[in-house]
């Protein structure tokens, strides 16, 4: 290989799917605090504590300044915290009447405290929450993401008159992009495909985050090297050039046509001019919203649980059974439900979750069902929070007969039908399947997953017990993209985790470890990847906030407390990429046609949905239910009346009558 640089043997490290952690800044204000001073008002200061995963106590992570004589403070000093989606990060906010003679909280008079999770704050639209302090008054918390640059760069390059490097043919050129470091060294950040047998290549468009390409700094030096690809990895150096993103974004011009220089050739030959040229064809930039941007904009995560009631779990009355209920100890199914559910429930405004069972004989006719309501209600599958799911699970164990086989496709199609009718970017569906054994409808399950791969949904499979789960690994497309009959999944929507790897004698540690493993696998990037949201058309709520104290009666409910972070301007701003052609991207409006999901021609039309989800801010969405009657639709639920919603009964779907399985002999 000639001088000028060594081409990496493989692809340079590409951009990660999503930074697993981001920093969040908390702004704090309070209203109607208690007055603790006889001759003046209280001097409030707020301390924020975090309870780390697996820890049994809170640790201080930051505090505000003290404000003199103020019962309605708006603190200026912010508190930063690392946000991790896969953990339930509990926060405690303690407000004190601060006496400057001591810096210790225990020496101060308490004005009240309150606890909540970081997920609860960030999942609220606008990432703002009002909480009543124990002791009187209201604390208002505003969360803002302090992420790295969300800018994404798209560029298209061509080469002209490149050096011929192959003895009996032309070159097979490819490009490697490097960014400069502060010590003047270079690190590879992107590599193109190679194009066979050409001296005038046109490479595919390059799409790379600005934080990867140039650390978010447009004037940082970029080096571009061109190589002739060789199958043995000994790629031949053609030449190099340097530029900046700032220059590239000026668009195609003579100033963005770069000669490739080979330093060795230049040193040897005074007549050397160049080894070909790199020509910029186009360059643009746009802002790619993060997971928190979607959540702040109102995207709801809808959580559904499906529990395996097949006979391979063992008799629930015996201690060897995976369904055995021991007082004070969660079995593996309950552990999985709590691990995932307690985190995801913070991102669902109504916390009403459909819960399903499969592989059991169900009363009163004892027919085998692969999709029954876990609470055994004839008309409503919803459970109130994780506690409601567990209650329904325990009730089912006392009422159904474990049977078989282990079929996943009915519950996958169940959730997919919801997702298929709600592709507006406001809803994302997560199905948690907990199972103990080998899947028996693998072809149908593969088909269901491939058909669902372009929908706003993810499937998390948790394997319990000690069975062989190799078939589950086939469904998780980390190594090989899932396919069915030659049709490939558009994205990997399945994540599989074996629970036994995370079991511990300490249940809280096991629960936290499993949650991290499952949700790190799920990863909020799934929401960002969904192709039903064209990023360049996304409308972002931009709220310009300022501290503006608003008086309020402390006896009002939390939802009625006006925020001191009053918006003086609320706008819907379309994200418009900066393009060299200066063509603005128009935002979608209510008059524009909705984006249709891409579907395979072989996918049959889905039957009419028949039941919707209860909510105040979630969608109304129906679905055909196998072997279950149509149930009423909860509507117009207020946050404080989620258990007293009015009911509207839809008409039965014709598709249901043929879905009931034959009835075996009842169990006695």
C-alpha positions in Angstrom: 0.0 0.0 0.0 1.2 3.5 -0.8 1.8 6.2 1.7 -0.9 8.5 2.8 -2.7 6.5 5.3 -3.7 2.9 6.2 -7.3 1.9 5.3 -9.0 0.2 8.2 -9.5 -3.5 7.5 -13.2 -3.2 8.3 -15.9 -0.6 8.5 -15.0 2.2 10.9 -17.2 2.6 13.9 -20.5 3.9 12.6 -22.9 6.1 14.6 -24.5 4.3 17.4 -28.2 3.5 17.1 -28.9 5.8 20.1 -26.9 7.3 22.9 -28.2 5.1 25.8 -27.8 8.0 28.2 -28.5 11.7 27.9 -28.3 14.5 30.4 -31.5 16.2 31.6 -31.7 19.6 33.2 -34.3 20.1 35.9 -35.7 23.6 36.5 -37.6 24.0 39.8 -40.2 26.4 41.1 -42.7 26.3 44.0 -45.9 28.0 45.1 -47.7 28.6 48.3 -44.9 27.3 50.6 -45.4 27.4 54.3 -44.2 30.5 56.1 -41.8 29.3 58.9 -40.4 32.7 59.9 -42.3 34.9 62.5 -41.1 38.3 61.3 -40.5 37.5 57.6 -41.2 34.9 55.0 -39.4 31.6 54.5 -36.0 31.4 52.7 -36.5 28.3 50.5 -33.9 26.1 49.0 -34.5 22.8 47.2 -32.3 19.7 47.4 -32.7 16.9 44.8 -31.8 13.3 45.7 -31.6 10.3 43.4 -32.1 6.7 44.4 -29.8 4.6 42.2 -30.8 1.2 40.8 -30.2 -1.5 43.4 -29.5 1.0 46.2 -31.7 1.3 49.3 -31.1 5.0 50.0 -31.1 8.4 48.2 -28.0 10.5 47.4 -27.9 14.2 46.8 -27.3 15.1 43.1 -27.8 18.9 43.3 -29.4 21.8 45.0 -30.8 25.2 44.1 -29.8 28.5 45.5 -31.5 30.0 48.6 -34.0 32.8 47.9 -34.8 35.3 50.7 -38.3 36.0 51.9 -40.2 34.1 49.2 -43.1 31.7 49.4 -43.3 31.4 45.6 -39.7 30.9 44.5 -38.5 30.3 41.0 -35.0 29.0 41.4 -32.3 29.9 38.8 -29.8 27.2 39.5 -30.6 24.0 37.6 -30.0 20.4 38.6 -28.5 18.0 36.0 -29.2 14.3 36.0 -28.2 11.4 33.7 -31.4 10.1 32.1 -31.5 6.3 31.4 -34.7 5.0 29.8 -34.0 1.4 31.0 -33.9 2.3 34.7 -36.6 3.6 37.1 -34.8 6.6 38.5 -36.5 7.7 41.7 -36.1 11.3 42.7 -36.8 13.1 46.0 -37.3 16.8 46.1 -36.9 18.3 49.6 -37.6 22.0 50.2 -36.1 23.7 53.3 -36.3 27.1 55.0 -32.6 27.6 54.8 -30.5 29.1 57.6 -27.1 30.1 56.2 -25.5 29.5 59.6 -25.3 25.8 58.6 -24.9 23.9 55.3 -26.4 20.7 56.6 -30.0 19.8 55.6 -30.6 18.2 59.1 -30.1 21.6 60.7 -32.8 23.2 58.5 -36.6 23.5 58.9 -38.4 21.3 56.3 -41.0 23.0 54.1 -42.1 19.7 52.5 -40.9 17.0 50.2 -42.2 14.9 47.3 -41.0 11.9 45.3 -41.5 10.8 41.6 -39.5 9.1 38.9 -37.5 10.9 36.3 -39.5 9.0 33.7 -42.7 10.5 35.1 -41.4 14.0 34.5 -40.0 13.5 31.0 -43.0 11.6 29.8 -45.4 14.5 30.4 -46.2 16.6 27.4 -43.8 19.5 27.6 -41.8 17.5 30.3 -43.4 19.5 33.1 -45.1 18.2 36.2 -46.8 19.8 39.3 -46.6 17.9 42.6 -48.1 18.6 46.0 -45.5 18.8 48.7 -45.9 16.9 51.9 -46.1 19.8 54.2 -48.0 22.2 51.9 -47.4 24.0 48.7 -46.7 22.8 45.2 -43.5 22.0 43.4 -43.3 22.5 39.7 -40.5 20.6 37.8 -39.5 21.2 34.2 -37.2 18.8 32.4 -35.1 19.7 29.4 -32.8 17.4 27.5 -29.2 18.6 27.2 -28.2 16.2 24.4 -25.4 16.4 21.9 -26.2 17.8 18.5 -29.2 16.1 16.8 -28.1 17.4 13.5 -27.9 14.8 10.7 -25.9 15.4 7.5 -26.7 14.0 4.1 -24.1 14.3 1.3 -23.6 12.9 -2.2 -20.2 12.6 -3.8 -18.7 11.5 -7.1 -15.2 11.0 -8.3 -13.7 11.9 -11.7 -10.5 10.7 -13.4 -9.3 8.6 -10.5 -5.9 6.8 -10.7 -6.0 3.3 -12.2 -4.7 0.9 -9.6 -5.6 -2.5 -10.9 -3.1 -4.0 -13.4 -5.7 -5.6 -15.6 -8.7 -3.3 -14.9 -9.8 -0.1 -13.4 -10.0 0.8 -9.7 -12.7 -0.2 -7.2 -12.9 3.1 -5.3 -14.3 3.9 -1.9 -14.0 6.8 0.5 -13.1 7.0 4.2 -14.0 10.1 6.2 -12.0 11.3 9.2 -12.5 14.0 11.6 -9.7 15.9 13.3 -9.0 15.7 17.0 -7.8 18.5 19.2 -4.3 17.0 19.1 -4.3 17.2 15.2 -4.7 13.4 14.9 -7.6 12.0 12.8 -10.2 9.3 13.7 -12.3 7.5 11.0 -16.0 8.2 11.2 -17.5 6.9 8.0 -16.8 4.6 5.1 -18.7 4.4 1.8 -19.3 1.3 -0.3 -16.8 0.5 -3.0 -17.8 0.7 -6.6 -16.3 -1.9 -9.0 -14.2 -1.2 -12.0 -14.7 2.6 -12.5 -12.5 5.7 -12.5 -15.6 7.9 -12.3 -17.7 6.6 -9.4 -20.9 8.0 -7.9 -21.3 6.8 -4.4 -24.6 6.3 -2.6 -25.7 9.2 -0.4 -23.9 9.5 2.9 -26.1 10.0 6.0 -24.2 10.6 9.3 -25.0 12.5 12.5 -23.0 15.8 12.9 -21.8 14.6 16.3 -20.1 11.7 14.6 -18.9 13.5 11.5 -17.4 16.6 13.1 -18.3 16.4 16.8 -21.0 19.0 16.0 -18.5 21.6 15.0 -19.0 22.8 11.4 -15.5 24.3 11.2 -13.7 21.2 12.4 -11.3 19.8 9.7 -12.4 16.7 7.8 -10.1 14.5 5.8 -11.4 12.3 3.0 -9.2 9.5 1.7 -9.9 7.5 -1.5 -8.8 3.9 -1.8 -8.9 1.1 -4.4 -10.6 -1.8 -2.7 -8.8 -5.2 -2.7 -10.4 -8.4 -1.5 -7.4 -9.2 0.7 -7.8 -6.0 2.7 -4.6 -4.4 1.3 -6.5 -1.5 -0.2 -4.4 0.8 -2.4 -4.2 4.5 -1.5 -5.4 6.8 -4.3 -5.3 10.2 -2.7 -6.7 12.6 0.0 -8.2 16.0 0.5 -9.4 18.1 3.4 -12.4 20.3 4.0 -15.0 21.3 6.6 -18.7 20.7 7.0 -19.2 24.5 6.9 -17.6 24.5 3.4 -19.5 21.4 2.2 -22.9 22.9 3.2 -22.3 25.7 0.7 -23.3 23.2 -1.9 -21.9 22.1 -5.3 -19.4 24.6 -6.7 -15.8 24.9 -7.9 -14.8 25.4 -4.3 -16.4 22.0 -3.4 -14.4 20.2 -6.1 -11.3 18.8 -4.4 -8.2 17.3 -6.0 -7.1 14.0 -4.5 -3.4 14.3 -3.6 -1.1 11.4 -3.1 1.8 12.8 -1.0 4.3 10.2 -2.2 3.6 10.8 -5.9 3.8 14.6 -5.3 7.2 14.3 -3.7 8.6 12.1 -6.5 7.3 14.0 -9.5 7.4 17.7 -10.0 4.9 17.4 -12.8 2.3 15.6 -10.6 -1.0 17.4 -10.5 -3.5 15.1 -8.7 -4.9 11.5 -8.7 -8.4 12.5 -9.7 -11.0 14.7 -8.1 -13.8 14.5 -5.6 -16.9 16.3 -6.6 -19.7 17.3 -4.1 -23.1 16.6 -5.8 -25.3 17.8 -2.9 -25.2 18.5 0.9 -28.0 19.1 3.4 -28.6 19.1 7.1 -31.7 18.4 9.2 -32.5 17.9 12.8 -33.4 14.4 13.9 -35.6 14.3 16.9 -34.5 12.2 19.9 -36.6 9.8 21.9 -37.3 12.5 24.5 -38.5 14.9 21.7 -41.1 12.4 20.7 -42.2 11.9 24.3 -42.3 15.6 25.0 -44.4 16.0 21.9 -47.0 13.7 23.2 -46.1 10.2 21.9 -47.6 7.6 24.1 -46.1 4.1 24.8 -48.8 1.5 25.0 -47.8 -1.6 27.0 -49.5 -5.0 26.5 -48.5 -8.2 28.4 -49.0 -11.7 27.2 -48.5 -14.6 29.7 -47.7 -18.2 28.8 -50.2 -20.6 30.5 -49.1 -23.8 28.7 -48.8 -27.0 30.7 -45.0 -27.1 30.4 -44.9 -24.5 33.2 -45.9 -27.2 35.7 -48.8 -27.5 38.1 -49.1 -24.0 39.8 -49.9 -25.8 43.1 -46.4 -27.4 43.2 -43.3 -25.5 44.2 -41.5 -26.7 41.0 -43.9 -24.8 38.8 -42.8 -21.6 37.2 -46.3 -20.3 38.1 -46.1 -21.3 41.8 -47.2 -18.5 44.1 -45.2 -18.2 47.3 -46.2 -15.5 49.8 -43.8 -12.6 49.7 -41.7 -13.9 46.8 -42.4 -13.1 43.1 -42.2 -16.0 40.7 -40.4 -15.5 37.4 -43.5 -14.3 35.5 -44.3 -11.7 38.2 -40.7 -10.6 38.2 -40.7 -10.0 34.5 -44.0 -8.1 34.6 -42.8 -5.8 37.3 -39.3 -5.3 35.8 -40.6 -4.0 32.5 -44.0 -2.7 33.4 -42.9 -0.4 36.3 -40.6 1.5 33.9 -42.8 1.6 30.8 -45.9 2.6 32.8 -44.4 6.1 33.4 -44.7 6.7 29.7 -48.4 5.9 29.4 -50.7 8.7 30.6 -53.7 6.6 31.7 -51.7 3.5 32.9 -54.5 1.2 31.7 -52.9 -1.9 30.2 -54.4 -4.7 28.1 -53.2 -8.0 29.5 -53.5 -11.3 27.7 -52.9 -15.0 28.3 -52.4 -17.8 25.9 -52.2 -21.6 25.8 -54.9 -22.3 28.4 -58.3 -23.8 28.7 -60.6 -21.1 29.9 -64.0 -21.2 31.6 -66.9 -21.5 31.3 -66.6 -23.9 28.2 -63.0 -24.8 28.8 -62.0 -24.1 25.2 -58.4 -23.7 24.4 -57.5 -20.1 23.8 -54.3 -18.5 22.5 -55.6 -15.0 23.2 -57.8 -14.5 26.3 -58.1 -11.6 28.7 -55.9 -12.1 31.7 -58.5 -10.6 34.1 -61.1 -13.1 32.7 -63.5 -10.2 32.0 -65.8 -11.0 29.1 -65.6 -7.5 27.7 -62.6 -5.5 29.0 -58.9 -6.5 29.0 -57.6 -3.4 30.8 -55.7 -3.5 34.1 -54.9 -0.5 36.2 -51.1 -0.3 36.3 -48.7 -3.0 37.0 -50.5 -3.9 40.2 -53.6 -4.5 38.2 -51.8 -6.8 35.8 -50.3 -8.9 38.6 -53.8 -9.1 40.3 -55.3 -10.4 37.0 -52.4 -12.8 36.5 -52.9 -14.3 40.0 -56.6 -14.6 39.5 -56.1 -16.4 36.2 -53.9 -19.0 37.8 -56.7 -19.9 40.1 -59.3 -20.2 37.3 -57.8 -21.5 34.0 -56.4 -24.9 33.0 -52.8 -25.0 31.7 -52.7 -26.6 28.3 -51.0 -25.8 25.0 -49.5 -25.4 22.5 -47.2 -22.4 22.7 -48.4 -20.1 19.9 -47.2 -16.5 19.7 -48.8 -15.3 16.5 -52.3 -14.6 17.9 -51.0 -12.1 20.5 -48.6 -10.5 18.0 -51.3 -10.0 15.5 -53.5 -8.7 18.3 -51.2 -5.8 19.0 -50.2 -5.3 15.4 -53.8 -4.6 14.5 -53.7 -1.7 17.0 -50.5 -0.4 15.6 -51.6 -0.7 12.0 -54.5 1.7 12.6 -52.4 4.3 14.5 -49.4 5.3 12.5 -49.7 9.1 13.1 -46.5 9.3 15.2 -48.5 9.8 18.5 -48.5 6.1 19.6 -46.0 3.3 20.0 -46.9 -0.2 21.1 -44.8 -2.6 23.2 -45.8 -6.2 23.6 -44.1 -8.2 26.4 -44.4 -12.0 25.9 -43.3 -14.1 28.8 -42.9 -17.7 28.0 -41.2 -20.9 29.4 -40.8 -23.0 26.3 -40.2 -23.8 22.7 -42.5 -22.0 20.3 -44.8 -24.3 18.3 -46.1 -21.9 15.6 -42.7 -20.6 14.4 -43.7 -20.1 10.7 -46.9 -18.1 11.6 -44.9 -16.1 14.2 -42.2 -15.2 11.7 -44.9 -14.2 9.2 -46.6 -12.0 11.9 -43.4 -10.3 12.9 -42.3 -9.6 9.3 -45.7 -8.1 8.5 -45.5 -6.0 11.7 -41.9 -4.8 11.1 -43.0 -1.5 9.5 -45.5 -0.7 12.3 -45.0 1.4 15.4 -44.4 -1.6 17.7 -41.8 -3.7 19.4 -42.0 -7.2 20.8 -40.0 -8.1 23.9 -39.8 -11.8 24.7 -38.6 -12.9 28.2 -37.8 -16.6 28.5 -38.3 -18.0 32.0 -37.2 -21.4 33.3 -34.4 -23.6 31.9 -35.8 -24.6 28.5 -34.0 -24.4 25.1 -34.6 -20.9 23.7 -32.6 -21.2 20.5 -35.8 -20.6 18.4 -36.3 -17.3 20.2 -32.8 -16.3 19.1 -33.9 -16.8 15.5 -36.7 -14.2 16.0 -34.3 -11.6 17.4 -32.8 -10.1 14.2 -29.6 -8.8 15.8 -27.4 -11.0 13.7 -29.6 -11.9 10.7 -32.6 -10.1 9.5 -35.9 -12.0 10.0 -37.7 -13.2 6.9 -40.7 -15.3 5.8 -41.2 -16.8 2.4 -38.5 -14.5 0.9 -39.9 -11.3 2.4 -37.5 -9.6 4.9 -38.5 -7.6 7.9 -38.1 -3.9 7.4 -36.5 -3.5 10.8 -35.7 -5.6 13.9 -38.7 -5.3 16.2 -37.9 -8.4 18.4 -35.7 -8.4 21.5 -35.2 -11.7 23.5 -33.8 -12.0 27.0 -33.3 -15.1 29.1 -34.4 -14.3 32.7 -32.2 -16.9 34.3 -29.1 -14.9 33.4 -30.3 -12.1 35.7 -31.7 -14.0 38.7 -30.2 -13.1 42.1 -30.9 -13.9 45.7 -31.9 -10.3 46.1 -35.1 -9.8 44.2 -34.7 -6.0 43.8 -31.3 -6.5 42.2 -32.7 -9.2 39.9 -35.6 -6.9 38.9 -33.3 -4.0 38.2 -30.9 -6.1 36.2 -33.6 -7.7 34.1 -35.2 -4.3 33.4 -31.9 -2.9 32.2 -31.2 -5.9 30.0 -34.7 -5.9 28.4 -35.1 -2.2 27.9 -31.5 -1.7 26.8 -32.3 -4.3 24.1 -35.7 -2.6 23.3 -34.0 0.8 23.3 -36.0 3.9 22.5 -34.3 4.0 19.1 -37.1 1.6 18.0 -39.4 4.6 18.2 -37.1 6.8 16.2 -36.5 4.1 13.6 -40.1 3.6 12.7 -40.5 4.6 9.1 -44.1 5.9 9.6 -42.6 9.2 10.8 -40.8 11.2 8.1 -38.3 13.1 10.2 -38.1 16.0 7.9 -41.8 16.6 8.3 -41.9 16.3 12.0 -43.6 19.3 13.8 -41.8 20.1 17.0 -43.5 22.1 19.8 -41.1 24.9 20.6 -42.1 26.5 23.9 -40.2 29.6 24.8 -40.5 29.6 28.6 -39.8 32.3 31.2 -40.3 32.4 34.9 -43.6 34.2 35.5 -45.1 33.6 39.0 -48.7 32.8 39.0 -50.6 32.8 42.3 -52.8 29.8 42.9 -54.8 28.2 45.7 -52.8 25.4 47.3 -56.0 23.3 47.8 -56.4 22.9 44.0 -55.6 19.5 42.5 -52.2 19.0 40.9 -53.7 19.2 37.4 -55.2 22.6 38.1 -52.1 24.3 39.3 -51.0 26.9 36.8 -47.3 26.6 35.9 -44.8 29.3 36.8 -42.9 28.4 33.7 -45.5 30.3 31.6 -45.1 30.2 27.9 -45.0 33.6 26.2 -44.9 31.9 22.8 -46.0 28.5 21.6 -45.2 27.7 18.0 -45.4 24.8 15.6 -42.2 25.0 13.7 -41.4 22.6 10.8 -37.9 21.2 10.8 -36.5 22.4 7.4 -33.2 20.9 6.2 -30.6 23.3 5.0 -30.0 22.2 1.4 -27.6 23.4 -1.2 -30.6 23.8 -3.6 -32.4 26.0 -0.9 -35.6 24.0 -1.4 -37.6 24.2 1.9 -39.3 21.1 3.1 -43.0 21.7 3.7 -44.5 20.4 6.9 -47.5 18.1 6.9 -50.8 19.9 7.6 -54.2 18.6 8.5 -55.2 18.8 4.9 -52.3 16.7 3.6 -52.7 13.0 2.9 -51.5 10.8 5.8 -48.4 8.7 5.3 -49.4 5.2 4.4 -47.4 2.3 5.9 -45.4 0.2 3.5 -46.9 -3.3 3.3 -46.2 -6.4 1.3 -48.7 -7.3 -1.4 -49.0 -10.7 0.2 -50.4 -9.2 3.5 -54.1 -9.9 3.6 -56.5 -7.1 4.5 -57.1 -6.9 8.2 -60.6 -7.3 9.6 -62.4 -4.3 11.0 -61.2 -3.4 14.5 -63.7 -3.8 17.3 -62.3 -2.4 20.6 -60.5 0.7 21.6 -58.2 1.6 24.4 -59.3 3.8 27.2 -57.7 7.3 27.4 -57.8 10.9 27.7 -54.7 11.4 25.4 -54.2 7.9 24.0 -55.9 6.8 20.8 -59.2 5.0 20.3 -58.2 1.9 18.5 -60.0 -1.4 18.0 -58.8 -4.9 17.2 -60.2 -8.3 16.3 -60.1 -10.6 19.2 -59.7 -14.4 18.8 -62.0 -16.4 21.0 -63.2 -13.4 23.0 -66.4 -11.5 22.9 -66.5 -7.8 21.9 -66.1 -5.6 24.9 -67.2 -2.0 25.6 -65.0 1.0 24.7 -64.0 3.2 27.7 -64.3 6.8 26.6 -63.6 10.2 27.9 -61.6 9.2 30.9 -60.3 12.0 33.1 -56.9 11.4 34.8 -58.7 11.3 38.2 -61.5 9.1 37.0 -59.8 6.3 35.1 -61.9 3.7 36.8 -65.2 5.4 36.1 -65.2 5.8 32.4 -68.5 5.6 30.5 -68.8 2.6 28.2 -69.8 2.3 24.6 -70.3 -1.1 23.1 -69.2 -1.6 19.5 -70.9 -4.0 17.1 -69.4 -7.5 17.0 -66.9 -8.3 14.2 -67.8 -11.1 11.9 -64.2 -12.3 12.2 -64.7 -13.4 15.7 -67.1 -16.3 15.2 -64.6 -18.4 13.4 -61.7 -17.9 15.8 -62.9 -20.1 18.7 -60.9 -23.3 19.2 -62.5 -26.7 19.7 -63.3 -27.4 23.3 -61.5 -30.3 25.0 -62.9 -32.2 28.0 -63.2 -29.8 31.0 -60.7 -30.2 33.7 -61.9 -31.5 37.1 
